[in-house]
């Protein structure tokens, strides 16, 4: 399965802002570095499945919701 990294990053940023979280807040909740999260949000880096799960868990949503790109 190929994932559009830019769209995924936009979705993560959208969900983060919707919850009034900073990158620092989300990174801490998801157990990621701020730099790593920034690279994910901008589509500059590939994302590991475990990191996607951590981000979804931080948002308290299912992974399939995070991968739904219809904003």
C-alpha positions in Angstrom: 0.0 0.0 0.0 1.4 3.4 -1.0 0.6 6.3 1.2 0.8 9.9 0.0 3.1 11.2 2.7 2.1 14.9 2.0 -1.6 14.1 2.5 -0.8 12.0 5.6 1.2 14.9 7.0 -1.6 17.4 6.3 -4.1 15.0 8.0 -2.0 14.7 11.1 -1.5 18.5 11.2 -5.2 19.0 10.7 -6.1 16.6 13.6 -3.4 18.2 15.8 -4.7 21.8 15.2 -8.3 20.6 15.7 -7.3 19.5 19.1 -5.4 22.7 20.0 -2.1 20.8 20.3 1.3 22.1 19.5 3.8 19.9 17.7 5.6 19.7 21.1 2.4 18.5 22.8 1.7 15.9 20.2 5.3 14.7 20.0 5.3 14.2 23.8 1.9 12.3 23.7 3.0 10.1 20.8 6.6 9.5 22.1 8.2 11.1 19.1 10.7 13.9 18.7 9.4 17.3 17.6 11.8 17.2 14.7 10.5 13.8 13.6 6.9 14.9 13.9 7.6 18.0 11.9 9.2 15.9 9.2 6.1 13.7 9.2 3.7 16.6 9.0 5.6 18.1 6.0 5.8 14.8 4.2 9.6 14.8 4.3 10.0 11.4 5.8 8.5 8.0 5.6 6.4 7.0 8.6 6.7 3.7 10.5 3.6 1.8 11.3 4.4 2.0 15.0 4.7 5.8 14.8 1.3 6.0 13.0 -0.2 4.0 15.8 1.3 6.2 18.5 0.0 9.3 16.7 -3.5 7.8 16.4 -3.4 6.8 20.0 -2.4 10.3 21.0 -5.4 11.6 19.1 -7.6 8.8 20.7 -8.7 7.7 17.3 -8.4 4.5 15.3 -5.6 4.2 12.8 -8.1 3.9 9.9 -9.5 7.3 10.9 -6.0 8.8 10.7 -5.5 7.3 7.2 -8.8 8.7 5.9 -7.6 11.8 3.9 -11.0 13.4 3.2 -10.5 16.6 5.1 
